[in-house]
Amino acid sequence: MPFGYTLSVIGGKWKMVIIYLLAENGAVRFNDLKRQIGVITYKMLSSQLKELEADGMVKRIEYPQVPPKVEYSLTEKAETLLPVLEGLCEWGVKTRIVKSIVQRKEQG
């Protein structure tokens, strides 16, 4: 089922946030990504990145140096998803505005 596949790739609390940040910033190191997200644990970020990598959405590049340097970036496959995510964001903005107007009208 295509819908189920899509949700398995981008579903969950953090995957779309990670994709968004990588789209905004290009190649990002793990600790920088952690800092930008803030409340995510190291274990959860690592897990989500591994899942996104396994699904072909995130590219992991490891540079042979000391200390090791690893960068994450979006794949071409993930970039084809960006217009869809932008549409979801626009929907959220519009829905929030409408909800706010309705609540004001109900309050008086």
ABEGO torsion letter per residue (X at the ends): XAAAAAAAAABEAAAAAAAAAAAAAEBBBAAAAAAAAGABBAAAAAAAAAAAAAAGABBBBBBBBOBBBBBBBBBAAAAAAAAAAAAAAAAAAAAAAAAAAAAAAAAX
